[in-house]
Amino acid sequence: MENPQEPNPPTQIHPPFDGALKSNRAPACLDAISVWAAMVILGCTVGTSSLAQVAPLASGPQPSPAPSGDAWGIPTPSWLQASSLTVTEGYDSNIYGVSDNLAGHPPIANISSWFTELNAGLTLDLLAGSAPESRGFLKTFTLAYSADYTAYEAAAREDNMRNSVILDATAQEGPWSFSIDNPFLYVDGSKEDEFFNYYNNLGYAVVRERRNQIQERNVSFVRYDGSDWFVRAVDSLTYYNLLIDEHNPVGAYKGYANWVNRDDMNTGLDFGLDIVPNFALVAGWRLGQQTQAHTYYNLAASDSTYNRALFGFEGTPFKWLTASFLAGPDFRRYSDADHLGLTGDHHTWLFLKGQLTAKFTPADTLTASERVWHFVSSAGVYSIQETAEGLNYQHIFSPQLSASAGLKYLQHRYDAPTVRNDVATTVPVDVTYAITRGISISADYSATTGRSRYPVAVTPDQNFEDNLISLSLKASF
């Protein structure tokens, strides 16, 4: 039986670019990809000429401004905003995220492995030639590049190189403001996939994230502020293209995992009304579409267009609290009813997205987030509802020592007629110590438990466990 699979793996100490695919559909972002490829080459060239310094990329937050290069006795140019080199040694108790093997193929259930990760990154300030107070409409303009190579002792085919580029810009002039955040990822990994029997989609998704692929995100807005109101035009893009070899999973290829191209794009307007300073009620509307490529042996897919009404709030109601929340109905129409991957072509789904950051003291920060939305399966054919929840607490013990602990919940419930409802819970812990201004060491641990919400008799062998532990040494310049 072919088991559908889904977007983002629930845990990794070196998380994926949040988010895989292959298809017979030509990439919709081909021109953008060409531009980004040129930027990657440029980033490599610049990095080589400045001590090959680089930072962790789209798989996580951009590097914060680094200590002055004078701490190393090497003055850094003004256009080099941050750079770093990181070496990580770790152990993964279940690199394939499954607990079951397919007869006639090498075992993959509960395979553990030591891994080594090398990361180099840099962030360039493209406005370094002008002082912040003298800049015009464009206030910040940065370009970050990161190279992240991971090697697995027990499975060389899982080795991969993640190349990430992030373009960020902000602008403001009078009541007008603008922002763009555009991460791009190219993973140089295996083009061949593994053979699976039964599995939890949230477990073996980590395998997909190591395959040869392209991912791109974009979030942009243009905003006009009145005295106690604002209007904002927004757009959002999510694009996956997994460049693996595709095989019909029958006969000699029974159990082979194929993945398809997917994308989601939308645009719309938000209107906000301040109820207290810096805190507004918000109403908005989105027009969007999702596409899902099909495999050469199955024409079914779940392409759709949607209208989404949103209501909520955003801002800083208290000095120590920042909050945003938007929710509303997602009116969905699915196309190509003759080859549809779900029951019915008209649906109304729930969309919800919220985030809260509470800084109780200068040393204590609590963050919480939740997202509920409908997307298409990376295995093709199917439509899913994804629920992602996160909670994280960080405490700074001293200027040198900090620690954090959290809880993550991820659920993929497939739409009828597919019978699948997978969940995964992760507990991540991190301790970081700054040895000097430019050198820090981090210890990370995460424990993930996955299961199906259906009885074992209906969805057998879908429970799994995965424990990751790592130690990292980072030099910032």
Order of alpha helices (4+ residues) and beta strands (2+ residues): alpha-beta-beta-beta-beta-beta-alpha-beta-beta-beta-beta-beta-beta-beta-beta-beta-beta-beta-beta-beta
